[in-house]
Amino acid sequence: MAEPVHVRCPACLREQAYVPPALPCACGAPVAPPLLRGVPVETVDERTWDDDWVTLRCPVCGRRDRWPRPEVGCDCGTVLRIPVQDDEVPPTPQHIPLPRTAAPPRPAFQPVAIRSARDAVTAVALYLRWLGYRDVRRADQRPPSGIGLAARGLVAQLEPSVRPATVRDVECLWLQSMTESAACVYFSLAGYAEEASVRADELGVPLFVLDLSGVPQPVNSPADELIAGGT
């Protein structure tokens, strides 16, 4: 376990110990953000996608990827962002690609417990990365409801509320994927209306339900095929 650091809230001056969480890399190794000791914490007043994520390197396989920036809540209600060392991804060197062999077995998915909408976004981003999609980010086009995510060749939608996804939700995502010539996938915490499930099967839209442990469960055949195929 990483060494705790003492965090002082600039709003109320309360101090608490904080231990950075370790999240699983695609290789299965735990990755914990390296904290910058002695650097004051920042209060989270407004959120942006870039500020919520940080680039980290896996100490085992050397892979760089985007991870949720660590935060902690103070008893006074202030949300504190913990300073970490951002390992920015350098430009990719030009090289001659080697012939590909059979892909190695995919490690077991390591979930993140869901306690908030932000946790749900993190869980979906980690799952898409586990499926093989890199550079998961907030979608440029905001969906009519829920939260839109995107990666190369993929658009995804998350409904983090207690409202089951509707036919309109599924059709809007599918239309967006057709416009962008990309695959699509839908995640919901509260499941799907019966009409939405039927329409998703007709359109070939993979549907997943998120449980509070952060594990997406496939609920139709296109979702099973997405898991089997990956990228």
C-alpha positions as CSV (number, residue, x, y, z in Angstrom):
1,M,0.0,0.0,0.0
2,A,1.2,3.5,-0.9
3,E,2.4,5.8,1.9
4,P,-0.4,8.2,3.0
5,V,0.0,12.0,2.7
6,H,-1.5,14.6,4.9
7,V,-3.9,16.9,3.1
8,R,-5.0,20.3,4.4
9,C,-8.2,21.8,3.2
10,P,-7.6,25.5,2.2
11,A,-11.2,26.3,3.0
12,C,-11.5,25.2,6.6
13,L,-7.8,24.2,7.3
14,R,-8.8,20.7,8.4
15,E,-6.2,18.0,7.8
16,Q,-6.6,14.4,6.9
17,A,-4.6,11.4,5.8
18,Y,-5.0,10.4,2.1
19,V,-3.9,7.1,0.4
20,P,-4.0,7.1,-3.4
21,P,-6.1,4.3,-4.8
22,A,-4.5,1.7,-7.1
23,L,-6.4,0.9,-10.3
24,P,-5.7,-2.1,-12.6
25,C,-3.7,-1.6,-15.8
26,A,-4.7,-3.7,-18.9
27,C,-1.9,-6.1,-18.0
28,G,-3.5,-6.6,-14.6
29,A,-0.9,-4.8,-12.5
30,P,-2.1,-2.1,-10.0
31,V,-1.2,1.5,-10.9
32,A,-1.2,4.2,-8.2
33,P,-0.7,7.9,-9.1
34,P,2.6,9.3,-7.8
35,L,1.7,12.1,-5.4
36,L,3.6,15.4,-5.4
37,R,4.4,15.8,-1.7
38,G,4.7,19.4,-0.4
39,V,2.5,20.8,-3.2
40,P,-0.8,22.4,-2.0
41,V,-4.0,20.7,-3.0
42,E,-6.5,22.5,-5.3
43,T,-10.2,22.9,-4.7
44,V,-12.5,21.6,-7.4
45,D,-14.8,24.5,-8.3
46,E,-15.5,23.6,-12.0
47,R,-14.9,20.4,-13.8
48,T,-13.4,19.8,-17.2
49,W,-12.5,16.4,-18.8
50,D,-8.8,17.2,-19.1
51,D,-8.6,18.3,-15.4
52,D,-10.3,15.1,-14.3
53,W,-7.8,12.7,-15.9
54,V,-4.0,12.3,-15.7
55,T,-1.5,10.2,-17.7
56,L,0.3,7.5,-15.7
57,R,2.8,4.8,-16.7
58,C,2.3,1.2,-15.5
59,P,5.4,0.1,-13.5
60,V,5.1,-3.4,-14.8
61,C,4.5,-3.3,-18.5
62,G,5.4,0.4,-19.1
63,R,2.1,1.2,-20.8
64,R,0.9,4.8,-20.5
65,D,-2.8,5.6,-20.2
66,R,-5.3,8.0,-18.9
67,W,-6.5,7.5,-15.3
68,P,-8.9,9.4,-13.0
69,R,-7.1,12.2,-11.1
70,P,-7.3,11.5,-7.4
71,E,-9.7,13.6,-5.3
72,V,-10.9,13.6,-1.7
73,G,-13.8,15.2,0.0
74,C,-13.4,17.4,3.1
75,D,-16.0,17.3,6.0
76,C,-16.7,21.0,5.2
77,G,-18.0,20.0,1.7
78,T,-15.0,21.1,-0.3
79,V,-13.7,18.6,-2.9
80,L,-9.9,18.6,-3.0
81,R,-7.8,17.6,-6.1
82,I,-4.5,15.9,-5.1
83,P,-1.4,17.0,-7.0
84,V,0.2,14.1,-8.9
85,Q,3.1,13.6,-11.3
86,D,1.6,13.6,-14.9
87,D,3.6,11.3,-17.2
88,E,2.7,12.9,-20.5
89,V,2.8,10.6,-23.5
90,P,5.7,11.4,-25.8
91,P,5.5,11.4,-29.6
92,T,5.4,7.9,-31.0
93,P,8.7,7.1,-32.8
94,Q,8.5,6.0,-36.4
95,H,9.3,2.3,-36.7
96,I,8.7,-0.7,-39.0
97,P,5.8,-2.7,-37.5
98,L,6.5,-6.4,-36.8
99,P,4.2,-9.1,-37.9
100,R,1.4,-9.7,-35.4
101,T,1.0,-13.0,-33.7
102,A,-2.0,-14.3,-31.8
103,A,-3.3,-11.8,-29.3
104,P,-2.4,-12.6,-25.6
105,P,-5.4,-13.6,-23.4
106,R,-7.2,-10.7,-22.0
107,P,-6.7,-10.3,-18.2
108,A,-9.8,-10.3,-15.9
109,F,-11.5,-6.9,-15.7
110,Q,-10.9,-5.1,-12.4
111,P,-13.9,-3.0,-11.6
112,V,-14.3,0.3,-9.6
113,A,-17.1,0.6,-7.1
114,I,-19.8,3.1,-8.2
115,R,-20.9,5.7,-5.6
116,S,-21.4,8.6,-7.9
117,A,-21.9,9.6,-11.6
118,R,-18.2,10.3,-11.8
119,D,-17.4,6.8,-10.6
120,A,-19.8,5.4,-13.3
121,V,-17.9,7.3,-15.9
122,T,-14.6,6.0,-14.6
123,A,-16.0,2.4,-14.6
124,V,-17.1,2.7,-18.2
125,A,-13.8,4.3,-19.3
126,L,-11.9,1.5,-17.7
127,Y,-14.1,-1.2,-19.2
128,L,-13.7,0.3,-22.7
129,R,-10.0,0.4,-22.2
130,W,-10.2,-3.3,-21.1
131,L,-12.0,-4.1,-24.3
132,G,-9.1,-2.6,-26.2
133,Y,-10.2,1.0,-26.9
134,R,-7.5,3.6,-26.3
135,D,-7.7,7.3,-25.6
136,V,-11.2,7.2,-24.1
137,R,-12.5,10.8,-23.7
138,R,-15.6,12.9,-23.3
139,A,-17.5,12.9,-26.6
140,D,-17.5,16.1,-28.6
141,Q,-21.2,15.8,-29.2
142,R,-23.3,15.9,-26.1
143,P,-26.1,13.3,-26.1
144,P,-29.8,14.3,-25.4
145,S,-29.5,12.6,-22.0
146,G,-26.7,10.9,-20.0
147,I,-23.0,11.2,-20.7
148,G,-21.3,10.7,-24.0
149,L,-17.8,9.1,-24.3
150,A,-15.7,8.4,-27.4
151,A,-12.6,6.5,-28.5
152,R,-11.1,5.9,-31.9
153,G,-13.9,4.1,-33.9
154,L,-16.4,4.1,-31.1
155,V,-19.1,6.3,-29.5
156,A,-20.5,5.3,-26.1
157,Q,-23.3,6.6,-23.9
158,L,-23.8,6.2,-20.2
159,E,-27.1,6.8,-18.4
160,P,-26.0,7.2,-14.7
161,S,-29.5,8.1,-13.4
162,V,-32.2,5.9,-12.0
163,R,-34.2,6.3,-15.3
164,P,-34.1,3.3,-17.7
165,A,-32.8,4.1,-21.1
166,T,-35.6,4.7,-23.7
167,V,-36.0,3.9,-27.4
168,R,-35.1,7.5,-28.3
169,D,-31.8,7.2,-26.3
170,V,-30.8,4.0,-28.2
171,E,-31.8,5.4,-31.6
172,C,-30.0,8.7,-31.0
173,L,-26.8,6.9,-30.1
174,W,-27.1,4.7,-33.2
175,L,-27.7,7.7,-35.5
176,Q,-24.6,9.3,-34.0
177,S,-22.5,6.2,-34.7
178,M,-23.8,6.2,-38.3
179,T,-22.9,9.8,-38.8
180,E,-19.4,9.3,-37.4
181,S,-18.9,5.9,-39.1
182,A,-18.2,4.3,-35.7
183,A,-19.3,1.5,-33.6
184,C,-21.5,2.3,-30.6
185,V,-22.3,0.9,-27.1
186,Y,-24.8,1.9,-24.4
187,F,-24.3,1.6,-20.6
188,S,-27.1,2.1,-18.1
189,L,-27.4,1.9,-14.3
190,A,-31.1,1.4,-14.3
191,G,-31.5,-0.9,-17.3
192,Y,-33.6,-0.4,-20.4
193,A,-37.3,-0.1,-21.3
194,E,-38.6,-3.1,-23.1
195,E,-39.0,-1.2,-26.3
196,A,-35.4,0.1,-26.1
197,S,-34.1,-3.5,-25.8
198,V,-36.0,-4.7,-28.8
199,R,-34.9,-1.7,-30.9
200,A,-31.3,-2.2,-29.8
201,D,-31.4,-5.8,-31.0
202,E,-32.8,-4.6,-34.4
203,L,-30.1,-2.0,-34.8
204,G,-27.2,-4.1,-33.4
205,V,-26.5,-1.8,-30.5
206,P,-24.7,-3.5,-27.6
207,L,-26.4,-2.9,-24.2
208,F,-24.8,-3.2,-20.8
209,V,-26.1,-2.7,-17.3
210,L,-23.7,-1.4,-14.6
211,D,-24.1,-2.8,-11.1
212,L,-22.8,-0.9,-8.1
213,S,-19.6,-2.9,-8.1
214,G,-18.7,-1.3,-11.4
215,V,-18.9,-4.5,-13.5
216,P,-20.8,-4.0,-16.8
217,Q,-23.2,-6.9,-17.6
218,P,-24.1,-7.6,-21.2
219,V,-27.9,-7.8,-21.7
220,N,-28.2,-8.6,-25.5
221,S,-26.4,-10.5,-28.2
222,P,-24.5,-7.5,-29.7
223,A,-23.0,-6.9,-26.2
224,D,-21.8,-10.6,-26.0
225,E,-20.2,-10.2,-29.4
226,L,-18.5,-7.0,-28.4
227,I,-16.9,-8.8,-25.4
228,A,-15.9,-11.8,-27.5
229,G,-14.3,-9.7,-30.3
230,G,-12.8,-6.6,-28.5
231,T,-10.8,-4.4,-30.8
